[in-house]
Amino acid sequence: MHTRGLILRAVIILAAFAIAHVCGGRACTSVLSGTSPLAGGHATLAAFLGVTYIVTYLGCTVVAPILLIAAAFLALADRWFGRANNTPPAQGKHHAHDHT
């Protein structure tokens, strides 16, 4: 996996959390204790928003930092060891000096 892919995934997780926050998911996390913050029979919507907020929050606090740290390590490894060492050897090519 490349550095940009890891960063992109972290940004997607952060954007999903921002959307859940703007939609009022934080107030809906009370569904975990059995109460609905939305009046008028919108318990299903409250449950969806609450669970979505919690999952994206955990993604932001656990998964996204790990992805960003891994991207930083990959960038450092590419800088120190170069990309030439990361390419796999060509397959199916036989050299003239091979006697196999």
C-alpha positions in Angstrom: 0.0 0.0 0.0 1.3 3.4 -0.9 1.6 6.5 1.3 -1.1 8.4 -0.6 -3.6 5.5 -0.2 -3.1 5.5 3.6 -3.5 9.3 3.8 -6.6 9.1 1.6 -8.2 6.5 3.8 -7.5 8.6 6.9 -9.1 11.7 5.3 -12.2 9.7 4.3 -12.6 8.5 7.9 -12.2 12.1 9.2 -14.7 13.4 6.6 -17.2 10.7 7.6 -16.8 11.8 11.3 -17.3 15.4 10.3 -20.5 14.6 8.4 -21.8 12.6 11.3 -21.0 15.4 13.7 -22.7 18.0 11.6 -25.8 15.8 11.3 -26.2 15.8 15.0 -24.8 12.4 15.8 -23.2 13.4 19.0 -26.5 14.2 20.6 -27.8 10.8 19.4 -25.2 8.7 21.2 -27.6 8.6 24.2 -29.3 5.7 22.4 -26.7 3.5 23.9 -28.3 4.0 27.3 -31.8 3.4 25.9 -33.0 7.0 25.6 -33.9 8.7 22.3 -32.9 12.3 21.9 -35.3 12.8 19.0 -38.9 13.2 19.8 -41.8 12.1 17.6 -41.0 8.5 16.9 -37.6 9.0 15.2 -35.9 6.3 17.3 -34.6 4.5 14.3 -33.0 7.7 12.9 -31.5 8.5 16.3 -30.1 5.0 16.6 -28.6 5.2 13.2 -27.0 8.6 13.8 -25.8 7.6 17.3 -24.1 4.4 16.1 -22.7 6.1 13.0 -21.2 8.8 15.2 -19.6 6.3 17.6 -18.1 4.2 14.8 -16.7 7.2 13.0 -15.4 8.7 16.3 -13.6 5.4 17.0 -12.3 5.5 13.4 -10.9 9.0 14.0 -9.3 8.2 17.4 -8.0 4.7 16.6 -7.8 3.9 12.9 -7.0 7.3 11.3 -3.9 8.0 13.5 -2.6 4.5 12.8 -3.0 5.1 9.0 -1.2 8.4 9.3 1.7 7.0 11.3 2.0 4.1 8.8 2.1 6.6 6.0 4.8 8.6 7.7 6.9 5.4 8.3 6.4 4.4 4.6 7.5 7.9 3.5 10.6 7.7 5.7 11.4 4.2 4.5 11.1 5.3 0.8 13.4 8.2 1.5 16.0 6.2 3.4 16.0 3.0 1.4 14.8 4.3 -2.0 12.0 2.9 -4.1 14.3 0.7 -6.2 14.6 -1.8 -3.3 10.8 -2.1 -3.1 10.2 -3.3 -6.6 9.7 -7.1 -6.9 12.0 -9.0 -9.2 10.9 -9.7 -12.7 9.3 -13.1 -13.1 9.5 -15.4 -16.1 12.8 -14.0 -17.5 15.8 -16.3 -17.7 19.3 -15.0 -18.1 21.8 -16.6 -20.4 24.0 -17.7 -17.6 21.2 -19.6 -15.8 21.4 -23.3 -16.4 18.0 -24.3 -15.0 
